[in-house]
Amino acid sequence: MCGIIGIVGRENVHVNQLIYDGLTVLQHRGQDAAGIMTDFNGQFRLRKSNGLVSDIFYTRHMRRLQGHVGIGHVRYPTAGSSSRSEAQPFYVNSPYGLGLAHNGNLTNAAELQIQLTDQHHRHMNTTSDSELLLNMLAVELDSNGSSLSIEGAPHLDVETVFSAVSNVHQRVEGSYACVSIISGYGLLAFRDPYGIRPLIFGTREVDGRSEWIVASESVAITALGFDIVRDVEPGEAIFISNSGHLFHRQCAEKVEASPCIFEHVYFARPDSVIDGISVYHARLNQGDVLAKRILEQWPDHDIDAVIPVPDSGRIAALQMAKALDVPYREGFVKNRYVGRTFIMPGQALREKSVRRKLNAIEHEFSGKNILLVDDSIVRGTTSAQIIEMARDVGASKVYFASAAPPVRYPNVYGIDMPAINEFIADGKSIDEINAIIGSDRLFYQSLEDLIEATSIGSNPPSRFDTSCFNGEYVTGGIDQAYLDALNASRNDTAKVESNEDDEIVDMHNDTED
């Protein structure tokens, strides 16, 4: 999962600070690396590295990032690689000069690699599928616009841009939400035909001129003082010229839109609205429905208090306490300087991190029967340790509720979930999972209830991507060989080895941007 942003400001007004501020708002989508690219007088200015946004960009970098058009990216890797060389945005020099930042995962990356190398003689410098996507866009722009010229100079018009995106849609499979700079021309943004990964845009008027913003989540738009226009539609491309004029085109054949439901369970900020659905209200609904199911199964429950696992379990827990008619309590204090644990490579590192991340408030647990609420259970590492922490401070009984169904299948669309045999739910019943994590009783949301609870707003999608819960991959083309290869790249051993290799690569490329 990653976060992307693109801004076209007024001419002669630099957008570097706006992009920086936007990336801090999107930091929850990735804490592994970040980057900003601007276009200034026909030259790309780029700064990217590993770490948090606040740790990467110093005054000297910001001064260099001049230009009124720019893009930004925050990353965590979906295949284990954390090399600085794979931080985004990427760029190529031909045609025109292209920069690109991408959120998602291409499921036919191996095929694209062969095509780009053998047919188009493009050189890939990383293992990132985002670099493949950038080069595919470059190939299509070159083939569609090579004959166009004005007085002998290269020229690009918006029809050429949209035609290139249409061809990219025909060749690329998987999930992708992208922002791209075309040097000297403007900002391009596009979204895969299924709309799996989110993308939204907004605008504002300053001194009579329009400024535009495209971002992964609406919160980045409103936090920067822009007004939301709408979501980028699945398969749609928008192009904003350097002069601030907006063009848009549906560039793919219509398929059934299938946005990722896990955005509403875990990833997105609660103050975002994605595809017309308030993340906050979706999570309230998820808690409400789950509480009603608990009451159906256990009307004479002995729960004394509902306590969330911070932060993403908090909203569902609020509504569950109300529906169950028991007190809501905050029982854990979170150290906000520790990253998300389920994306950390290596079991030992994750286990150590959980204890550093949370500390229990003894008064809220001692002598009580507690229902802990989390957004989901993936490996179960965090859940088991939190339950143990609750018992250590005196809880009489510890029940556990997951606002999402059991995660049993790998996500192929850009979420760095573990290898399938590392899922705690792999091949296990709910009773078996309950025994492993050590809870007195375990409750899971059903998939049907999750979909119903999330299908809100004036025009909710008719289908969500729920592949990590049911193994149904909306784009098709996912066979066992692909899943086996994915499993090999995502297991803990592969990630540790990859990170060791990355340290060697970064040591030999330790240069200042």
matplotlib code that plots the C-alpha trace (Angstrom):
import matplotlib.pyplot as plt

x = [0.0, 1.2, 0.0, 0.2, -0.4, -0.1, -0.5, -0.7, -0.4, -0.3, 2.6, 5.7, 4.4, 6.2, 4.1, 6.8, 5.4, 1.9, 3.1, 5.2, 2.2, 0.0, 2.4, 2.4, -1.4, -0.9, 1.9, -0.3, -0.3, 3.4, 6.3, 9.1, 10.1, 8.9, 9.7, 8.8, 9.4, 8.7, 9.0, 11.0, 11.9, 11.8, 13.9, 12.8, 13.8, 13.7, 14.3, 13.5, 14.8, 13.9, 12.1, 9.3, 8.5, 9.7, 13.1, 13.8, 13.2, 15.4, 15.5, 18.2, 16.0, 12.9, 14.7, 15.7, 12.2, 11.0, 8.2, 4.4, 3.7, 4.8, 4.0, 4.7, 4.7, 4.9, 5.6, 5.8, 6.9, 4.5, 7.2, 9.6, 12.1, 13.0, 15.9, 16.3, 16.6, 13.0, 11.6, 9.3, 8.6, 10.5, 11.3, 12.5, 13.9, 12.0, 9.6, 9.1, 10.4, 8.1, 7.8, 5.4, 4.2, 2.0, -0.2, -1.1, 0.3, 0.6, -0.3, 1.3, 4.6, 6.7, 5.0, 5.5, 9.1, 9.7, 7.7, 9.5, 13.0, 12.6, 10.2, 10.8, 14.4, 13.6, 16.0, 14.6, 16.9, 14.8, 12.5, 9.5, 6.4, 5.9, 9.0, 7.4, 4.2, 6.2, 8.0, 4.8, 3.3, 6.4, 6.2, 2.6, 3.1, 6.0, 4.1, 1.0, 2.7, 5.9, 4.5, 3.2, 5.2, 5.0, 7.7, 9.9, 9.6, 8.1, 4.5, 1.9, -1.8, -4.4, -5.8, -2.4, -2.3, -5.7, -4.9, -1.7, -3.6, -6.2, -3.4, -1.8, -5.1, -5.2, -1.7, -1.5, -3.3, -3.8, -4.4, -3.0, -3.8, -1.1, 0.0, 2.5, 4.3, 4.8, 7.6, 6.5, 2.9, 1.2, 0.0, -1.7, -3.6, -5.4, -7.0, -7.3, -10.6, -11.8, -11.0, -9.3, -7.1, -8.5, -7.9, -9.7, -9.2, -10.0, -9.5, -9.4, -9.3, -6.4, -6.1, -8.5, -6.5, -7.4, -5.1, -5.6, -4.8, -5.0, -4.5, -5.1, -7.5, -9.9, -8.3, -5.2, -7.4, -9.4, -6.4, -4.6, -7.5, -8.8, -12.4, -13.2, -14.5, -15.0, -13.3, -11.4, -13.7, -12.4, -10.7, -10.7, -7.8, -7.5, -5.0, -4.3, -2.2, 0.6, -1.8, -4.4, -6.9, -8.6, -9.4, -10.8, -11.7, -12.9, -10.0, -11.1, -14.1, -16.5, -16.2, -17.8, -16.1, -14.6, -12.8, -10.8, -12.9, -9.8, -9.4, -12.5, -11.5, -7.9, -5.9, -7.7, -7.9, -11.3, -11.8, -11.5, -14.3, -13.6, -15.8, -18.6, -18.3, -17.3, -14.6, -15.7, -19.4, -18.4, -16.4, -19.3, -21.6, -19.1, -19.1, -22.8, -23.5, -20.9, -22.4, -25.8, -24.4, -22.8, -26.1, -27.8, -25.3, -24.8, -27.7, -26.7, -23.1, -21.0, -18.9, -18.1, -16.4, -15.4, -11.8, -10.4, -7.0, -5.8, -6.1, -8.0, -10.2, -11.4, -14.4, -15.9, -15.5, -17.3, -20.4, -20.1, -20.1, -23.3, -25.0, -24.0, -25.0, -21.8, -19.1, -16.5, -13.1, -9.6, -7.3, -4.2, -1.8, -0.1, 3.5, 2.9, 6.5, 6.4, 5.1, 2.4, 3.4, 1.9, 4.0, 7.3, 9.5, 10.4, 8.4, 10.8, 10.8, 7.0, 6.7, 9.2, 7.4, 4.0, 5.2, 6.9, 3.8, 1.2, 1.0, -2.0, -3.8, -4.3, -7.3, -9.4, -8.7, -8.3, -11.1, -13.2, -14.4, -13.2, -14.1, -11.1, -12.0, -9.6, -10.1, -8.8, -6.6, -3.8, -0.9, -2.4, 0.9, -0.5, -3.8, -2.1, 0.3, -2.5, -4.6, -1.6, -1.1, -4.7, -4.3, -1.0, -2.8, -5.6, -8.4, -10.7, -11.8, -10.6, -12.9, -11.8, -13.7, -12.5, -14.4, -13.3, -13.8, -10.9, -8.0, -7.3, -6.0, -3.2, -3.9, -2.4, -3.5, -1.0, -1.4, 1.7, 0.0, 2.2, 2.6, -0.6, 0.9, 1.6, -2.1, -3.4, -6.7, -5.0, -6.7, -8.0, -11.5, -12.5, -12.3, -8.7, -7.8, -9.4, -7.2, -4.0, -4.4, -5.6, -8.9, -11.9, -14.2, -13.6, -15.9, -15.4, -17.5, -19.1, -18.2, -21.8, -22.2, -19.0, -20.1, -23.6, -22.1, -19.7, -22.2, -23.3, -23.5, -25.6, -24.2, -22.2, -20.4, -22.2, -19.1, -16.0, -12.7, -12.8, -10.2, -8.2, -11.4, -12.8, -10.0, -12.0, -9.8, -11.8, -9.3, -9.0, -5.8, -4.6, -3.6, -1.8, 1.6, 1.2, 0.1, 3.0, 5.5, 3.9, 4.0, 7.8, 8.4, 6.3, 7.3, 9.4, 12.6, 12.4, 11.8, 14.7, 17.0, 15.7, 16.2, 19.8, 20.4, 18.8, 21.3, 24.2, 22.6, 22.0, 25.5, 26.9, 24.4, 24.7, 24.6, 22.8, 20.0]
y = [0.0, 3.5, 7.1, 9.4, 13.1, 15.4, 19.2, 21.8, 25.3, 28.7, 29.6, 30.9, 29.6, 26.5, 23.5, 21.8, 22.7, 21.7, 18.3, 17.8, 18.7, 16.3, 13.5, 13.9, 13.5, 10.3, 9.0, 6.2, 4.6, 4.0, 4.7, 2.9, 5.7, 8.9, 11.1, 14.4, 15.3, 18.7, 20.1, 23.4, 25.0, 21.7, 19.8, 17.3, 18.1, 15.0, 14.0, 10.6, 8.2, 5.7, 7.0, 9.2, 12.4, 14.5, 12.7, 12.9, 16.5, 19.2, 22.9, 22.4, 19.8, 21.9, 24.8, 22.7, 21.3, 24.3, 24.3, 24.7, 21.1, 18.2, 14.7, 12.9, 9.3, 7.5, 3.8, 0.5, -2.3, -5.0, -7.6, -7.2, -4.9, -1.7, -0.5, 3.3, 2.8, 1.6, 4.7, 6.7, 8.8, 7.2, 9.0, 8.3, 10.9, 9.8, 10.7, 14.3, 13.4, 11.4, 11.0, 8.6, 7.6, 4.5, 2.8, -0.7, -3.9, -5.2, -8.9, -9.4, -7.7, -10.7, -10.5, -6.8, -7.1, -9.4, -7.1, -4.0, -5.6, -7.7, -5.6, -2.1, -2.3, -0.5, -0.9, -1.6, -0.4, -1.9, -4.7, -2.4, -2.9, 0.9, 1.3, -1.2, 0.9, 4.1, 2.6, 1.1, 4.6, 6.0, 3.4, 4.2, 8.0, 7.6, 5.3, 7.6, 10.9, 10.5, 12.0, 15.1, 18.3, 22.1, 23.8, 20.8, 20.7, 17.7, 18.3, 16.4, 17.0, 15.7, 13.2, 11.5, 11.3, 9.7, 7.3, 6.2, 5.6, 3.5, 1.3, 1.0, -0.3, -2.9, -4.2, -3.8, -6.0, -5.6, -2.5, 0.9, 4.5, 6.8, 10.4, 11.4, 14.5, 15.0, 17.6, 20.9, 19.8, 19.0, 16.4, 13.1, 10.9, 7.6, 4.6, 1.0, -0.1, -1.9, 1.1, -1.2, 1.5, 4.9, 8.2, 11.5, 15.1, 18.6, 22.3, 25.8, 29.3, 31.6, 35.1, 34.2, 31.1, 27.4, 25.1, 21.3, 18.4, 14.6, 12.3, 8.8, 10.0, 13.0, 14.0, 15.2, 17.4, 19.0, 19.3, 21.5, 23.8, 22.4, 21.5, 18.0, 17.7, 13.9, 10.5, 9.6, 7.0, 3.5, 3.5, 7.3, 9.6, 13.2, 15.6, 19.0, 21.3, 23.5, 26.4, 24.8, 23.5, 20.2, 17.4, 14.0, 10.9, 7.4, 5.4, 1.8, -0.4, -0.5, -3.4, -3.8, -1.4, -3.3, -1.0, -2.7, -3.1, -3.4, 0.4, 0.8, -1.9, -0.8, 1.4, 4.6, 7.4, 7.5, 11.2, 10.2, 9.6, 6.9, 6.4, 8.3, 6.2, 7.7, 5.5, 6.6, 5.7, 2.4, 1.5, 2.5, 0.2, -2.6, -2.4, -2.1, -5.2, -7.3, -6.3, -7.4, -10.8, -11.2, -10.5, -13.0, -15.7, -14.7, -12.6, -13.2, -12.1, -11.1, -8.4, -5.6, -3.2, -2.8, -1.8, -1.1, -2.1, 1.4, 3.0, 1.3, -0.8, 2.3, 3.3, -0.1, -0.5, 2.7, 1.5, -2.0, -0.7, 1.3, -1.6, -4.0, -1.5, -1.8, 0.9, 1.9, 2.3, 3.1, 0.5, 0.9, 3.8, 3.7, 4.8, 6.6, 6.4, 2.7, 1.8, -0.7, -4.1, -6.5, -5.1, -5.5, -8.3, -11.0, -12.5, -11.6, -8.0, -7.9, -9.5, -7.1, -4.2, -5.0, -4.7, -1.4, -0.1, -0.6, -0.3, -1.5, 0.7, -1.7, 0.0, -0.7, -4.4, -5.6, -7.9, -7.3, -9.3, -7.4, -7.5, -6.3, -5.1, -4.9, -4.1, -7.5, -10.4, -11.3, -13.3, -13.2, -12.1, -8.8, -10.3, -12.9, -10.5, -8.0, -10.7, -11.7, -8.1, -7.8, -10.9, -9.6, -6.6, -8.6, -9.1, -11.9, -12.9, -11.6, -11.9, -10.8, -9.4, -8.7, -6.2, -8.1, -11.8, -14.3, -13.3, -16.6, -15.6, -13.4, -9.9, -9.4, -5.8, -3.9, -4.8, -6.4, -9.3, -12.3, -15.6, -17.6, -20.2, -17.3, -16.3, -17.5, -18.4, -20.6, -24.0, -23.3, -23.0, -20.1, -22.3, -23.2, -19.6, -18.7, -21.3, -20.1, -16.4, -17.3, -15.5, -16.8, -16.3, -15.0, -13.3, -12.6, -10.4, -12.3, -11.3, -10.6, -8.3, -6.5, -5.8, -4.7, -2.4, -0.8, -0.4, 3.1, 6.5, 7.7, 5.3, 2.5, 0.1, -3.1, -5.1, -4.8, -6.5, -8.9, -11.3, -11.6, -13.0, -15.2, -15.8, -14.3, -12.0, -9.5, -8.9, -12.6, -14.2, -15.2, -18.9, -21.2, -20.6, -16.9, -17.4, -19.8, -17.2, -14.6, -16.8, -17.4, -13.6, -12.7, -15.2, -13.9, -15.7, -14.0, -10.6, -10.8, -11.9, -9.1, -6.5, -7.7, -7.4, -3.9, -2.7, -3.7, -2.0, 1.2, 1.2, 1.2, 3.9, 6.2, 9.5, 12.7, 13.9]
z = [0.0, -0.8, -0.9, -3.9, -4.5, -7.4, -7.6, -10.3, -8.8, -10.2, -12.4, -10.6, -7.3, -6.0, -4.8, -2.8, 0.6, -0.4, -1.5, 1.6, 3.8, 1.8, 2.2, 6.0, 5.8, 3.8, 5.9, 7.3, 3.9, 4.0, 6.4, 4.5, 2.0, 0.5, -2.5, -4.2, -7.8, -9.4, -12.9, -13.1, -16.4, -18.2, -15.6, -13.0, -9.4, -7.2, -3.6, -2.3, 0.3, 3.0, 6.1, 7.2, 5.3, 8.2, 8.2, 4.5, 3.4, 4.8, 3.9, 1.3, -0.4, -0.3, -1.9, -4.8, -5.3, -7.4, -9.8, -9.9, -10.9, -8.8, -7.5, -4.3, -2.9, 0.4, 0.3, 2.0, -0.3, -1.4, -2.2, 0.7, -0.9, 1.0, -1.1, -1.4, -5.1, -5.3, -3.6, -5.8, -7.9, -10.9, -14.1, -17.6, -20.1, -23.2, -24.5, -23.2, -19.8, -17.5, -13.8, -12.1, -8.7, -8.3, -5.7, -6.4, -7.8, -11.4, -11.6, -15.0, -14.1, -15.3, -18.8, -19.0, -18.1, -21.0, -23.4, -22.4, -22.6, -25.7, -27.8, -26.7, -25.5, -22.3, -19.4, -15.9, -13.1, -10.2, -9.4, -8.9, -10.9, -10.8, -13.0, -15.4, -15.5, -16.1, -19.0, -20.5, -20.4, -22.0, -24.8, -25.5, -25.5, -27.9, -30.3, -30.2, -30.4, -32.4, -35.6, -34.0, -34.2, -34.2, -36.2, -35.8, -32.0, -30.1, -29.4, -27.2, -27.2, -24.8, -27.3, -27.5, -23.7, -23.4, -26.3, -24.5, -21.2, -23.1, -24.5, -21.1, -19.7, -22.5, -21.6, -17.8, -15.4, -11.6, -9.5, -10.1, -9.2, -10.6, -10.8, -13.6, -14.7, -18.4, -18.4, -20.0, -20.4, -17.1, -14.7, -15.7, -13.2, -14.0, -12.2, -13.1, -14.8, -11.6, -9.3, -6.8, -5.4, -4.5, -6.3, -5.9, -7.1, -6.0, -6.8, -5.4, -6.8, -5.7, -7.1, -9.9, -11.0, -10.6, -8.6, -8.8, -6.5, -7.0, -4.1, -2.7, -0.1, 0.3, 3.6, 1.8, -0.3, 2.5, 4.8, 2.2, 1.8, -1.5, -2.3, -3.4, -7.0, -7.1, -7.3, -10.4, -12.0, -12.6, -16.0, -16.2, -16.8, -16.0, -17.5, -16.0, -18.2, -16.9, -17.3, -15.0, -17.5, -16.7, -19.3, -18.5, -20.5, -19.8, -21.2, -20.6, -21.4, -18.5, -16.1, -12.7, -10.3, -7.4, -4.9, -2.2, 1.0, 3.1, 2.7, 4.8, 7.3, 8.0, 5.7, 5.0, 7.5, 9.2, 8.1, 4.4, 1.9, -0.7, -3.7, -1.9, 1.3, 4.6, 6.1, 9.6, 9.1, 7.4, 10.5, 12.8, 10.8, 11.0, 14.8, 14.9, 12.8, 14.6, 18.0, 16.9, 15.8, 19.2, 20.9, 18.7, 19.6, 23.2, 24.6, 28.2, 27.8, 30.8, 29.0, 31.5, 29.0, 25.4, 24.8, 21.3, 20.0, 18.9, 16.5, 13.7, 16.1, 17.9, 15.7, 15.5, 19.2, 20.0, 18.2, 19.6, 23.1, 22.4, 20.7, 23.5, 26.2, 28.0, 28.8, 26.3, 27.8, 26.5, 27.9, 25.9, 25.5, 22.1, 21.3, 18.1, 17.1, 16.2, 12.8, 11.8, 13.0, 10.4, 7.6, 9.5, 8.1, 10.5, 13.3, 16.1, 15.1, 15.0, 18.5, 20.0, 18.3, 19.7, 23.3, 22.5, 20.7, 23.4, 27.2, 29.2, 31.8, 34.7, 36.2, 33.1, 33.1, 36.7, 37.7, 34.6, 31.6, 28.6, 24.9, 22.9, 19.4, 16.5, 12.8, 11.6, 12.5, 10.0, 11.5, 15.0, 16.5, 17.7, 18.9, 21.0, 22.7, 23.4, 25.0, 27.1, 28.2, 29.3, 31.4, 32.9, 34.3, 35.9, 33.3, 34.5, 31.0, 27.6, 24.6, 21.2, 18.2, 14.7, 12.6, 9.5, 8.5, 8.7, 6.3, 4.5, 1.0, -0.2, -1.5, -5.0, -5.4, -3.4, 0.3, 1.8, 3.6, 4.5, 2.9, 3.1, 5.5, 7.9, 8.1, 11.5, 9.8, 7.2, 7.4, 10.9, 12.4, 14.5, 17.6, 16.7, 16.2, 19.5, 21.2, 19.5, 20.4, 23.9, 24.1, 26.1, 23.1, 19.6, 17.2, 13.5, 11.2, 8.4, 4.8, 4.0, 7.0, 6.2, 2.6, 3.8, 6.5, 4.0, 1.2, 2.2, 0.6, -2.3, -4.8, -3.3, -5.6, -6.6, -5.7, -3.6, -4.0, -1.0, -2.3, 1.0, 2.6, -0.1, -2.7, -5.6, -7.6, -9.5, -12.4, -13.2, -14.4, -10.9, -11.0, -8.5, -10.1, -9.5, -5.9, -5.3, -6.6, -4.4, -1.4, -2.0, -2.1, 0.9, 3.6, 6.4, 5.3, 1.9, 3.4, 5.8, 2.9, 0.7, 3.4, 3.9, 0.1, 0.2, 2.8, 0.6, -2.4, -0.4, 1.0, -2.5, -3.6, -0.5, -2.3, -1.4, -3.7]

ax = plt.figure().add_subplot(projection="3d")
ax.plot(x, y, z, "-o")
ax.set_aspect("equal")
plt.show()
